[in-house]
Amino acid sequence: MKIECIDSFLAGNGYILQIRTDNGISGLGQTAYWGYPEAVEAIVKRFQQYLIGQNPLRIEHHWQYLYRMSPFKGNALSGAISAIDIALWDIKGKHFGVPVWELLGGNCRDKIRLHLLADQPTPEAMYQAAKEAVAEGFTAIKFDPLLDGYQDMTQDRMIKSVCEIVAAAREGGGAELDLIAEVHRKLTPMNSIALAEALTEYNLYFIEDPIQIDSVVSQAEMAKRINIPIGNGERLTTIWEFRELLEHGGPQYVRPDVALAGGLSHCKKIAAIAESYHSAVVTHNFLGPLITAASLHLDTCIPNFITQEYTKDDESDQYAFFTTCYQRDGGYIPIPEVPGLGVELDLDLLARTPFQPMNTAETLLREDGSVAYSV
């Protein structure tokens, strides 16, 4: 079996690829590098010079070859390798007639716990969203409690507005709901520490990305200074970054994205490094059913998985060009049981889906005209 061709698609909110082999088996992959998906497409086109004609089952070898192809690294390269890696695992699962998780070591669990993305703009709406999540069977939600205009608020106003949102979520969900507060890298160390102190009473599951991710060491040090568990890593891409993050003291939860951090091959290694530090894995994804499916296979086979990020957009017509084998049951998804990833692509429908990039080429500014921290 050899790789015959790679089909590339810029559609919907990002970049999707299909690797086809000479014996009729194909595999799907996608990148989570939503900021510049066109760059990923360009890198994959360069990868084709090596991949065409190769045995698709040599996944680790291909990962290493592509990663070392040039001296340049970064999120675009990792995002491209991730899409390739996911597609190759899909092919391998179909070739051997088993779910991908079976090839990665077998299942550590029978169903995957989800935390629902539940951002709301007011305390009243947050209360209702949390209440509804519990009624539907979810045991965890994640939300950004920083309201629009946070960048120009006084620290006292910012902290009070965040506490109002979090308090509403706690009241609506009660003790049956874990709360994850996603700060989206918007704060500095000083005001994020002050905010964490104010949020202690609400028993957050963890607070995510409290500061900008420019420095791995600075992110890690925050875990020593904040009295709430911290989650980090959705924008990190390598085992070396995650190792340094954990070596320097944090976090308690790592947040790799299988479609950015090197695919299933590399994220399995990231999970093992986290396990050695007694750190749990909370897989990141908000970009649709294909990345959700890939994440489910990682979640299934690692012992230190805790909860999978999930958005109900997966169930909307936005992603109608995907057909999945799995179906959510309340706040869980039973592990996939079909060969490969368990996702099929409707090429005709995909061709009619316009590309709508998420990067608007706009940067948030403060009232004084300076650049504010943002997502």
FENSULVEN-V262460 format. One record per helix or strand of 2 or more residues. SS is the DSSP state (H for helix, E for strand). FROM is the first residue (numbers start at 0). TO is the last residue. If there is no record, write none. Layout:
ss=SS from=FROM to=TO
ss=SS from=FROM to=TO
This chain:
ss=E from=2 to=11
ss=E from=13 to=20
ss=E from=25 to=29
ss=H from=33 to=50
ss=H from=58 to=66
ss=H from=74 to=95
ss=H from=99 to=102
ss=E from=110 to=116
ss=H from=122 to=135
ss=E from=139 to=142
ss=H from=149 to=151
ss=H from=154 to=175
ss=E from=177 to=181
ss=H from=188 to=201
ss=E from=205 to=207
ss=H from=215 to=224
ss=E from=229 to=231
ss=H from=238 to=246
ss=E from=252 to=253
ss=H from=262 to=275
ss=E from=279 to=280
ss=H from=288 to=300
ss=E from=307 to=309
ss=H from=311 to=314
ss=H from=316 to=318
ss=E from=321 to=323
ss=E from=327 to=328
ss=E from=331 to=333
ss=E from=342 to=344
ss=H from=346 to=350
